[in-house]
């Protein structure tokens, strides 16, 4: 009775070390990978919010062609904003860091590409029965 809860110390030493090492390695990997996954999710949410803002703008204005022209005009502006940086780029309608946008068309972007946003507006215009000028999805076509 008194000795029923005793364990053999020799058997405890050999078996638990492998599991502890595996759990430690898994914890380290998760500590490294979790922030990266979180950042990717944050950027994906930011891109989807931009798309949702475009769709909401069409709901309010009922003018997808005008919104597409505005996006094209803003994106064709050759002047570089001096105050824009990577930390504030998510505050703008169009990514203000043009050199970064030219290099990176990937999951690291905070904004979807302008051509993609215009394609979404074109699809909405088609659903509304509005004719969409074909040149709006081309750079420099803000006319």
C-alpha atoms as an extended CHARMM CRD file, in Angstrom:
* protein
*
       143  EXT
         1         1  UNK       CA              0.0000000000        0.0000000000        0.0000000000  PROA      1               0.0000000000
         2         2  UNK       CA              2.5860000000        2.5130000000        1.0020000000  PROA      2               0.0000000000
         3         3  UNK       CA              4.9090000000        1.3730000000       -1.7370000000  PROA      3               0.0000000000
         4         4  UNK       CA              2.2460000000        1.2000000000       -4.4760000000  PROA      4               0.0000000000
         5         5  UNK       CA              2.9830000000        4.6400000000       -5.9110000000  PROA      5               0.0000000000
         6         6  UNK       CA              6.7220000000        4.1570000000       -6.2100000000  PROA      6               0.0000000000
         7         7  UNK       CA              8.3560000000        4.0460000000       -9.5780000000  PROA      7               0.0000000000
         8         8  UNK       CA             11.5960000000        2.6200000000      -10.7100000000  PROA      8               0.0000000000
         9         9  UNK       CA             13.8700000000        5.6210000000      -11.2620000000  PROA      9               0.0000000000
        10        10  UNK       CA             16.0020000000        3.8120000000      -13.7920000000  PROA      10              0.0000000000
        11        11  UNK       CA             13.0610000000        3.3710000000      -16.1880000000  PROA      11              0.0000000000
        12        12  UNK       CA             12.0880000000        7.0730000000      -15.9260000000  PROA      12              0.0000000000
        13        13  UNK       CA             15.4930000000        8.3180000000      -17.0350000000  PROA      13              0.0000000000
        14        14  UNK       CA             15.6450000000        6.5930000000      -20.3950000000  PROA      14              0.0000000000
        15        15  UNK       CA             12.1620000000        7.1160000000      -21.8620000000  PROA      15              0.0000000000
        16        16  UNK       CA             11.1290000000       10.7690000000      -21.4410000000  PROA      16              0.0000000000
        17        17  UNK       CA             14.1280000000       12.5680000000      -22.9290000000  PROA      17              0.0000000000
        18        18  UNK       CA             13.2600000000       11.8940000000      -26.5690000000  PROA      18              0.0000000000
        19        19  UNK       CA              9.7400000000       13.2430000000      -26.2600000000  PROA      19              0.0000000000
        20        20  UNK       CA             10.9600000000       16.3600000000      -24.4600000000  PROA      20              0.0000000000
        21        21  UNK       CA             13.5350000000       17.0060000000      -27.1890000000  PROA      21              0.0000000000
        22        22  UNK       CA             10.9120000000       16.6210000000      -29.9250000000  PROA      22              0.0000000000
        23        23  UNK       CA              8.5240000000       18.9760000000      -28.1280000000  PROA      23              0.0000000000
        24        24  UNK       CA             11.3310000000       21.5040000000      -27.6760000000  PROA      24              0.0000000000
        25        25  UNK       CA             12.1890000000       21.4030000000      -31.3860000000  PROA      25              0.0000000000
        26        26  UNK       CA              8.5180000000       21.7490000000      -32.3510000000  PROA      26              0.0000000000
        27        27  UNK       CA              8.1800000000       24.7440000000      -30.0120000000  PROA      27              0.0000000000
        28        28  UNK       CA             11.2080000000       26.4500000000      -31.5700000000  PROA      28              0.0000000000
        29        29  UNK       CA              9.9280000000       25.8330000000      -35.0990000000  PROA      29              0.0000000000
        30        30  UNK       CA              6.5020000000       27.2260000000      -34.1690000000  PROA      30              0.0000000000
        31        31  UNK       CA              8.1130000000       30.2610000000      -32.5370000000  PROA      31              0.0000000000
        32        32  UNK       CA              9.8880000000       31.0160000000      -35.8170000000  PROA      32              0.0000000000
        33        33  UNK       CA              7.0970000000       30.1220000000      -38.2480000000  PROA      33              0.0000000000
        34        34  UNK       CA              4.0580000000       31.5460000000      -36.4110000000  PROA      34              0.0000000000
        35        35  UNK       CA              4.9900000000       35.2460000000      -36.8870000000  PROA      35              0.0000000000
        36        36  UNK       CA              5.5980000000       34.6540000000      -40.5960000000  PROA      36              0.0000000000
        37        37  UNK       CA              2.2440000000       32.9560000000      -41.0150000000  PROA      37              0.0000000000
        38        38  UNK       CA              0.6140000000       35.7750000000      -39.0580000000  PROA      38              0.0000000000
        39        39  UNK       CA              2.1880000000       38.3740000000      -41.3490000000  PROA      39              0.0000000000
        40        40  UNK       CA              1.0040000000       36.5430000000      -44.4770000000  PROA      40              0.0000000000
        41        41  UNK       CA             -2.5190000000       36.4070000000      -43.0680000000  PROA      41              0.0000000000
        42        42  UNK       CA             -2.3760000000       40.1270000000      -42.2300000000  PROA      42              0.0000000000
        43        43  UNK       CA             -1.2670000000       41.0120000000      -45.7640000000  PROA      43              0.0000000000
        44        44  UNK       CA             -3.9470000000       38.7910000000      -47.3080000000  PROA      44              0.0000000000
        45        45  UNK       CA             -6.6010000000       40.4890000000      -45.1790000000  PROA      45              0.0000000000
        46        46  UNK       CA             -5.2720000000       43.8920000000      -46.2270000000  PROA      46              0.0000000000
        47        47  UNK       CA             -5.5190000000       42.9630000000      -49.9260000000  PROA      47              0.0000000000
        48        48  UNK       CA             -9.0260000000       41.5900000000      -49.5220000000  PROA      48              0.0000000000
        49        49  UNK       CA            -10.0990000000       44.7390000000      -47.6610000000  PROA      49              0.0000000000
        50        50  UNK       CA             -8.8670000000       46.8520000000      -50.5850000000  PROA      50              0.0000000000
        51        51  UNK       CA            -10.9490000000       44.7350000000      -52.9670000000  PROA      51              0.0000000000
        52        52  UNK       CA            -13.9600000000       44.9980000000      -50.6660000000  PROA      52              0.0000000000
        53        53  UNK       CA            -13.5140000000       48.7760000000      -50.5430000000  PROA      53              0.0000000000
        54        54  UNK       CA            -13.6130000000       48.8910000000      -54.3470000000  PROA      54              0.0000000000
        55        55  UNK       CA            -16.7970000000       46.8060000000      -54.4430000000  PROA      55              0.0000000000
        56        56  UNK       CA            -18.3780000000       48.9780000000      -51.7400000000  PROA      56              0.0000000000
        57        57  UNK       CA            -17.4590000000       52.0820000000      -53.7370000000  PROA      57              0.0000000000
        58        58  UNK       CA            -19.3090000000       50.6810000000      -56.7350000000  PROA      58              0.0000000000
        59        59  UNK       CA            -22.3230000000       50.0280000000      -54.5120000000  PROA      59              0.0000000000
        60        60  UNK       CA            -22.2720000000       53.6520000000      -53.3720000000  PROA      60              0.0000000000
        61        61  UNK       CA            -21.5050000000       55.3750000000      -56.6730000000  PROA      61              0.0000000000
        62        62  UNK       CA            -22.9720000000       52.9300000000      -59.2240000000  PROA      62              0.0000000000
        63        63  UNK       CA            -20.0730000000       53.9680000000      -61.4660000000  PROA      63              0.0000000000
        64        64  UNK       CA            -17.4450000000       51.2250000000      -61.8740000000  PROA      64              0.0000000000
        65        65  UNK       CA            -15.9720000000       52.8880000000      -64.9710000000  PROA      65              0.0000000000
        66        66  UNK       CA            -15.3410000000       56.1320000000      -63.0910000000  PROA      66              0.0000000000
        67        67  UNK       CA            -13.7090000000       54.2480000000      -60.2390000000  PROA      67              0.0000000000
        68        68  UNK       CA            -11.4930000000       52.3400000000      -62.6620000000  PROA      68              0.0000000000
        69        69  UNK       CA            -10.4670000000       55.6140000000      -64.3270000000  PROA      69              0.0000000000
        70        70  UNK       CA             -9.6690000000       57.1070000000      -60.9270000000  PROA      70              0.0000000000
        71        71  UNK       CA             -7.5250000000       54.1090000000      -59.9930000000  PROA      71              0.0000000000
        72        72  UNK       CA             -5.6760000000       54.3070000000      -63.3030000000  PROA      72              0.0000000000
        73        73  UNK       CA             -5.1370000000       58.0750000000      -62.9380000000  PROA      73              0.0000000000
        74        74  UNK       CA             -3.7870000000       57.7160000000      -59.4120000000  PROA      74              0.0000000000
        75        75  UNK       CA             -1.4830000000       54.8600000000      -60.3690000000  PROA      75              0.0000000000
        76        76  UNK       CA             -0.1440000000       56.6930000000      -63.4520000000  PROA      76              0.0000000000
        77        77  UNK       CA              0.9910000000       59.6840000000      -61.3750000000  PROA      77              0.0000000000
        78        78  UNK       CA              4.7660000000       59.8670000000      -61.9590000000  PROA      78              0.0000000000
        79        79  UNK       CA              5.4550000000       61.9770000000      -58.8630000000  PROA      79              0.0000000000
        80        80  UNK       CA              6.9310000000       59.9950000000      -55.9980000000  PROA      80              0.0000000000
        81        81  UNK       CA              5.5610000000       60.8230000000      -52.5600000000  PROA      81              0.0000000000
        82        82  UNK       CA              8.4030000000       61.8910000000      -50.3010000000  PROA      82              0.0000000000
        83        83  UNK       CA              6.5930000000       61.0380000000      -47.0760000000  PROA      83              0.0000000000
        84        84  UNK       CA              5.5500000000       57.5440000000      -48.1350000000  PROA      84              0.0000000000
        85        85  UNK       CA              7.4190000000       54.5930000000      -46.7340000000  PROA      85              0.0000000000
        86        86  UNK       CA              6.8680000000       50.8930000000      -46.1140000000  PROA      86              0.0000000000
        87        87  UNK       CA              5.2910000000       51.5880000000      -42.7210000000  PROA      87              0.0000000000
        88        88  UNK       CA              2.6170000000       53.9100000000      -44.1400000000  PROA      88              0.0000000000
        89        89  UNK       CA              1.9380000000       52.2960000000      -47.5260000000  PROA      89              0.0000000000
        90        90  UNK       CA             -1.2230000000       50.5720000000      -46.2790000000  PROA      90              0.0000000000
        91        91  UNK       CA             -2.8240000000       53.9760000000      -45.6020000000  PROA      91              0.0000000000
        92        92  UNK       CA             -2.9810000000       54.9060000000      -49.3040000000  PROA      92              0.0000000000
        93        93  UNK       CA             -5.5450000000       54.0270000000      -51.9840000000  PROA      93              0.0000000000
        94        94  UNK       CA             -2.7750000000       52.8960000000      -54.3380000000  PROA      94              0.0000000000
        95        95  UNK       CA              0.6170000000       51.6900000000      -53.1430000000  PROA      95              0.0000000000
        96        96  UNK       CA              2.6940000000       54.9100000000      -53.0940000000  PROA      96              0.0000000000
        97        97  UNK       CA              6.0320000000       53.1300000000      -53.3380000000  PROA      97              0.0000000000
        98        98  UNK       CA              6.1350000000       52.5790000000      -57.0690000000  PROA      98              0.0000000000
        99        99  UNK       CA              9.5760000000       50.9920000000      -57.1930000000  PROA      99              0.0000000000
       100       100  UNK       CA              8.5260000000       48.4550000000      -54.5600000000  PROA      100             0.0000000000
       101       101  UNK       CA              5.2960000000       47.7670000000      -56.4290000000  PROA      101             0.0000000000
       102       102  UNK       CA              7.2280000000       47.1920000000      -59.6600000000  PROA      102             0.0000000000
       103       103  UNK       CA              9.5240000000       44.6480000000      -57.9870000000  PROA      103             0.0000000000
       104       104  UNK       CA              7.0030000000       42.8280000000      -55.8950000000  PROA      104             0.0000000000
       105       105  UNK       CA              3.8010000000       41.3270000000      -57.1910000000  PROA      105             0.0000000000
       106       106  UNK       CA              3.4220000000       38.7620000000      -54.5070000000  PROA      106             0.0000000000
       107       107  UNK       CA              1.8770000000       37.8430000000      -51.2140000000  PROA      107             0.0000000000
       108       108  UNK       CA              3.9990000000       40.5330000000      -49.5260000000  PROA      108             0.0000000000
       109       109  UNK       CA              1.9630000000       43.3490000000      -51.1130000000  PROA      109             0.0000000000
       110       110  UNK       CA             -0.4770000000       45.3610000000      -49.0200000000  PROA      110             0.0000000000
       111       111  UNK       CA             -2.5070000000       46.3290000000      -52.1020000000  PROA      111             0.0000000000
       112       112  UNK       CA             -3.7190000000       44.1390000000      -54.9530000000  PROA      112             0.0000000000
       113       113  UNK       CA             -2.2690000000       45.1570000000      -58.3360000000  PROA      113             0.0000000000
       114       114  UNK       CA             -4.1640000000       47.9620000000      -60.0810000000  PROA      114             0.0000000000
       115       115  UNK       CA             -4.8640000000       45.7450000000      -63.1040000000  PROA      115             0.0000000000
       116       116  UNK       CA             -6.5000000000       43.1690000000      -60.8280000000  PROA      116             0.0000000000
       117       117  UNK       CA             -8.6140000000       45.8280000000      -59.1250000000  PROA      117             0.0000000000
       118       118  UNK       CA             -9.7070000000       47.1540000000      -62.5240000000  PROA      118             0.0000000000
       119       119  UNK       CA            -10.5770000000       43.6080000000      -63.6750000000  PROA      119             0.0000000000
       120       120  UNK       CA            -12.8320000000       43.2630000000      -60.6310000000  PROA      120             0.0000000000
       121       121  UNK       CA            -14.5070000000       46.5750000000      -61.4890000000  PROA      121             0.0000000000
       122       122  UNK       CA            -14.8690000000       45.4100000000      -65.1060000000  PROA      122             0.0000000000
       123       123  UNK       CA            -16.5930000000       42.2180000000      -63.9610000000  PROA      123             0.0000000000
       124       124  UNK       CA            -18.9530000000       44.2450000000      -61.7600000000  PROA      124             0.0000000000
       125       125  UNK       CA            -19.6920000000       46.5830000000      -64.6750000000  PROA      125             0.0000000000
       126       126  UNK       CA            -20.5810000000       43.5570000000      -66.7950000000  PROA      126             0.0000000000
       127       127  UNK       CA            -22.9730000000       42.3360000000      -64.1100000000  PROA      127             0.0000000000
       128       128  UNK       CA            -24.5560000000       45.7940000000      -64.0240000000  PROA      128             0.0000000000
       129       129  UNK       CA            -24.8410000000       45.9120000000      -67.8240000000  PROA      129             0.0000000000
       130       130  UNK       CA            -22.4430000000       48.8670000000      -68.1130000000  PROA      130             0.0000000000
       131       131  UNK       CA            -20.0110000000       48.9510000000      -71.0460000000  PROA      131             0.0000000000
       132       132  UNK       CA            -16.4060000000       49.1000000000      -69.9260000000  PROA      132             0.0000000000
       133       133  UNK       CA            -13.7260000000       50.7910000000      -72.0800000000  PROA      133             0.0000000000
       134       134  UNK       CA            -11.1760000000       48.1090000000      -73.0290000000  PROA      134             0.0000000000
       135       135  UNK       CA             -8.1280000000       50.3390000000      -72.5810000000  PROA      135             0.0000000000
       136       136  UNK       CA             -8.6200000000       50.9470000000      -68.8540000000  PROA      136             0.0000000000
       137       137  UNK       CA             -6.7870000000       47.8080000000      -67.8210000000  PROA      137             0.0000000000
       138       138  UNK       CA             -3.6390000000       48.9850000000      -69.6200000000  PROA      138             0.0000000000
       139       139  UNK       CA             -1.0640000000       51.2590000000      -67.9120000000  PROA      139             0.0000000000
       140       140  UNK       CA             -1.1750000000       54.8310000000      -69.1500000000  PROA      140             0.0000000000
       141       141  UNK       CA             -4.8160000000       54.6180000000      -70.2270000000  PROA      141             0.0000000000
       142       142  UNK       CA             -6.3030000000       57.1330000000      -67.8050000000  PROA      142             0.0000000000
       143       143  UNK       CA             -7.6330000000       59.2270000000      -70.7270000000  PROA      143             0.0000000000
